[in-house]
Structures are given as structure tokens and as C-alpha cells.
Amino acid sequence: MPFHGLALNILLALIFSAFQAYEQHSAPNSMDDGIYGSTFTMATGFHGFHVIIGTIFLAACWLRLIEFHFSIHQLLGQEAAAIYFHFVDVVWLSSIEFALPRILGES
């Protein structure tokens, strides 16, 4: 069962990255459109880049899982990948929490 869960996570990350690439290429704003365009492009691009790194990280863990490289005492790679993705999530959510009230004009 861990094979399927990790494969599903990788698949969802790839789908997210595909949507992110589509959004970056089709969005009407760019780095030249002032503060909103540059902030949006930079923040979403930076987040997408980190998701790609995390996807590669998880794919390496999935290959190691298939080859039975993990044991009860050797889970550092899998734990590091999970911590990395949690870090990316926390940074993304905290940046949204910081920026959203300012974007909506509530502060």
C-alpha cells in the first residue's frame, strides 16, 4: 500500500506542476506589470519550483521503496522528503496568510 500512496502523491504533484506551468504561460500579468504582477509571478513560480524539487525528492524515495531500501531503522530519506514538503506548505500558507489581508485591503 505505501507504493500506491507515494505514487499518488507524485502524480498529484506532477498534475499541480502542469497546472502551474499552464498558469505561468497563460497569465496576463508578468514581471513587468508592476508590484502585483512581479509579486504574483515570483511567489507562484518560486512555490512551483519547490514543488518540482519535492516531486523529484519523492520520486527518489518511491524508487528506493520499490527496491526495498527502507527499513525500520533507515527512513531518513523518506522523513526528509516529508519534512521538506511540510516546510514548503507552511511557508506557502504563512505567506498567503500574511499577504491576503493586504491584497483584500483589510488591514
GUPA-795513 format. One line per 2 residues: for each residue x, y, z of N, C-alpha, C, CB. Coordinates in steps of 0.2 Angstrom, whole numbers, plus 5000, padded with zeros to 4 digits. Each point is the difference from the previous one (the first is absolute). Glycine has a CB too. Layout:
<atoms>
X/Y/Z/X/Y/Z/X/Y/Z/X/Y/Z ~ ...
</atoms>
This chain:
<atoms>
5004/4994/5000/4996/5006/5000/5004/5006/5000/4991/4994/5006 ~ 5015/5007/4997/5004/5006/5000/5002/5001/4993/5004/4998/5012
4997/4997/4984/5002/5002/4993/4994/5004/4996/5007/4989/5000 ~ 4987/5009/5001/4995/5004/4997/4999/5007/5003/4994/4989/4998
5006/5012/5008/5000/5006/5003/5005/5005/4998/4995/4995/5010 ~ 5011/5003/4990/5006/5004/4998/4999/5002/4992/5007/4995/5009
4991/5000/4987/4999/5001/4993/4995/5005/4999/5004/4988/4998 ~ 4990/5011/5006/4995/5005/4999/5002/5007/5002/4992/4991/5003
5012/5010/5002/5003/5006/5002/5004/5003/4994/5000/4997/5013 ~ 5004/4999/4984/5004/5002/4995/4996/5002/4994/5009/4993/5004
4986/5003/4994/4996/5002/4995/4996/5007/5001/4998/4987/4998 ~ 5000/5014/5008/4996/5006/5002/5005/5006/4999/4992/4994/5008
5014/5005/4994/5005/5005/5000/5002/5002/4993/5005/4996/5011 ~ 4995/4999/4984/5001/5001/4993/4994/5004/4997/5007/4989/5000
4987/5009/5002/4994/5003/4997/5000/5008/5003/4994/4989/5000 ~ 5008/5012/5006/5001/5007/5002/5005/5004/4996/4996/4996/5012
5010/5000/4987/5005/5004/4996/4998/5001/4993/5008/4995/5007 ~ 4988/5001/4990/4997/5001/4994/4996/5006/5000/5001/4988/4997
4994/5012/5007/4995/5006/5001/5004/5007/5001/4991/4992/5005 ~ 5014/5007/5000/5005/5006/5001/5003/5002/4994/5002/4996/5012
5001/5000/4984/5003/5002/4994/4995/5003/4995/5009/4991/5001 ~ 4985/5006/4998/4995/5003/4996/4998/5007/5003/4996/4989/4997
5003/5012/5009/4999/5006/5003/5005/5006/4999/4993/4994/5008 ~ 5013/5004/4992/5006/5004/4999/5000/5003/4993/5006/4994/5009
4992/5001/4986/5001/5002/4993/4994/5004/4998/5007/4990/4998 ~ 4987/5009/5005/4994/5003/4997/4997/5006/5005/4997/4989/4995
5007/5012/5010/4998/5006/5004/5001/5006/4997/5002/4994/5010 ~ 4993/5011/4990/5001/5006/4997/5005/5005/5003/4988/4999/4997
5014/4999/5009/5005/5005/5003/5007/4997/5000/4992/5004/5008 ~ 5013/5000/4993/5007/4998/4999/5004/5004/5005/4999/4997/4988
5008/5002/5012/5004/5003/5005/5000/5008/4998/5007/4989/5001 ~ 4991/5013/4993/5000/5007/4998/4994/5004/5002/5007/4996/4991
4988/5000/5012/4994/5003/5001/4999/5004/5007/4995/4991/4993 ~ 5010/5011/5010/5000/5003/5006/5001/4995/5006/4993/5009/4995
5005/4994/5011/5001/4996/5006/4996/4993/5000/5002/5011/5006 ~ 4991/4990/4992/4996/4994/5000/5003/4995/4996/4990/5007/5002
5011/4994/4991/5002/4995/4996/5007/4997/5002/4994/5007/4991 ~ 5011/4997/5011/5006/4998/5002/4999/4995/5006/5006/5010/4995
4990/4992/5010/4999/4997/5006/4997/4993/4999/4999/5010/5006 ~ 4996/4990/4990/4996/4994/4998/5004/4995/4996/4990/5007/5000
5014/4996/4995/5004/4995/4996/5006/4997/5004/4997/5007/4990 ~ 5006/4998/5014/5005/4997/5005/4998/4995/5005/5006/5011/4998
4989/4991/5005/4997/4995/5006/4998/4993/4997/4997/5010/5006 ~ 4999/4991/4989/4997/4993/4997/5006/4996/4996/4989/5005/4999
5015/4999/4998/5006/4996/4997/5005/4997/5005/4999/5008/4990 ~ 5002/4996/5015/5004/4997/5005/4997/4994/5004/5005/5012/5002
4989/4989/4999/4996/4994/5003/5000/4994/4995/4993/5008/5007 ~ 5006/4993/4987/5000/4995/4995/5007/4997/4999/4991/5005/4994
5014/4999/5007/5007/4997/4999/5001/4995/5006/5004/5011/4994 ~ 4994/4991/5012/5001/4996/5006/4996/4994/5000/5002/5010/5006
4992/4990/4991/4996/4994/4999/5003/4995/4995/4990/5007/5002 ~ 5013/4996/4993/5004/4995/4995/5006/4997/5004/4997/5007/4990
5006/4997/5014/5006/4997/5004/4997/4994/5004/5007/5011/5000 ~ 4988/4991/5004/4997/4995/5004/4997/4994/4997/4997/5009/5007
5001/4992/4986/4997/4994/4996/5006/4996/4999/4991/5007/4995 ~ 5015/4995/5003/5006/4997/4998/5002/4996/5007/5004/5008/4991
4996/4995/5014/5001/4997/5007/4996/4994/5001/5004/5011/5004 ~ 4989/4990/4995/4996/4994/5001/5000/4995/4995/4992/5008/5005
5010/4994/4989/5001/4994/4995/5006/4996/5002/4995/5008/4991 ~ 5011/4995/5011/5005/4997/5003/4999/4995/5005/5007/5009/4997
4988/4993/5008/4998/4996/5005/4996/4994/4998/5000/5010/5007 ~ 4996/4992/4988/4995/4994/4997/5005/4995/4997/4990/5008/4998
5015/4994/4998/5004/4995/4997/5004/4996/5006/5001/5007/4990 ~ 5001/4996/5015/5003/4997/5005/4995/4995/5004/5008/5010/5002
4986/4992/4998/4995/4996/5003/4999/4994/4996/4994/5010/5005 ~ 5005/4990/4989/5000/4995/4995/5005/4995/5001/4994/5007/4992
5012/4995/5009/5006/4996/5000/5001/4998/5008/5006/5006/4990 ~ 4990/4995/5014/5000/4998/5007/5006/5003/5004/4994/4989/4997
5008/5017/5001/5006/5003/5004/4998/5002/5007/5005/5003/4988 ~ 4989/4998/5013/4998/5003/5007/4999/4994/5005/4994/5010/4994
5007/4991/5012/4999/4996/5005/4997/5004/5006/5009/4991/4996 ~ 4990/5006/5010/4998/5003/5006/5005/5005/5002/4993/4991/5003
5013/5007/4996/5006/5005/5002/5003/5004/4995/5003/4991/5008 ~ 4994/5009/4986/5003/5004/4994/4994/5003/4997/5010/4992/4998
4988/5013/5005/4994/5004/4997/5002/5007/4999/4992/4992/5005 ~ 5014/5010/4995/5002/5007/5000/4998/5004/4994/5010/4997/5007
4991/4999/4987/4999/5004/4994/4992/5001/4999/5010/4994/4995 ~ 4986/5001/5007/4993/5001/5000/4998/5006/5005/4998/4988/4997
5005/5012/5009/4998/5005/5005/5002/5007/4997/5001/4991/5010 ~ 5005/5009/4987/5002/5007/4998/4996/5002/4994/5011/4997/5003
4986/4999/4993/4996/5002/4995/4993/5002/5003/5005/4992/4992 ~ 4993/5005/5013/4993/5002/5003/5001/5007/5003/4997/4988/5002
5009/5013/5002/5001/5006/5003/5001/5006/4995/5005/4993/5010 ~ 4998/5005/4985/5001/5005/4994/4993/5003/4998/5011/4995/4997
4985/5000/5001/4993/5002/4998/4996/5004/5005/5000/4990/4992 ~ 5001/5008/5014/4996/5003/5006/5003/5008/5000/4998/4989/5006
5009/5011/4993/5003/5007/5001/4997/5004/4994/5010/4995/5005 ~ 4990/5002/4989/4997/5004/4994/4993/5002/5001/5008/4994/4993
4988/5002/5010/4993/5001/5002/4999/5006/5005/4997/4988/4997 ~ 5007/5011/5008/5000/5005/5005/5002/5007/4998/5002/4991/5008
5003/5009/4988/5003/5007/4997/4994/5003/4995/5012/4996/5001 ~ 4985/4999/4995/4995/5003/4996/4994/5002/5003/5004/4992/4992
4994/5005/5013/4994/5002/5004/5001/5006/5004/4996/4988/5000 ~ 5010/5012/5003/5002/5006/5004/5000/5006/4996/5006/4993/5008
4997/5007/4986/5000/5005/4995/4993/5003/4998/5012/4996/4996 ~ 4984/4999/5003/4993/5002/4998/4997/5003/5006/4999/4990/4992
5002/5007/5014/4997/5003/5005/5002/5007/5002/4999/4989/5005 ~ 5007/5013/4993/5003/5006/5001/4998/5005/4994/5010/4995/5006
4989/5003/4988/4999/5004/4995/4992/5001/4998/5011/4996/4995 ~ 4985/4999/5007/4993/5000/4998/4996/5006/5003/5001/4988/4999
5000/5014/5007/4997/5006/5003/5002/5006/4997/4999/4994/5010 ~ 5007/5007/4988/5003/5006/4996/4997/5000/4993/5010/5000/5007
4990/4994/4990/4997/5000/4993/4992/5002/5000/5009/4991/4997 ~ 4988/5007/5008/4993/5001/5000/4998/5007/5004/4998/4988/5000
5007/5015/5002/5000/5007/5003/4997/5000/5007/4999/5004/4989 ~ 5002/4991/5015/4997/4999/5006/5004/5002/5006/4993/4991/4996
5013/5012/5002/5004/5002/5006/5002/5007/4999/5005/4989/5001
</atoms>
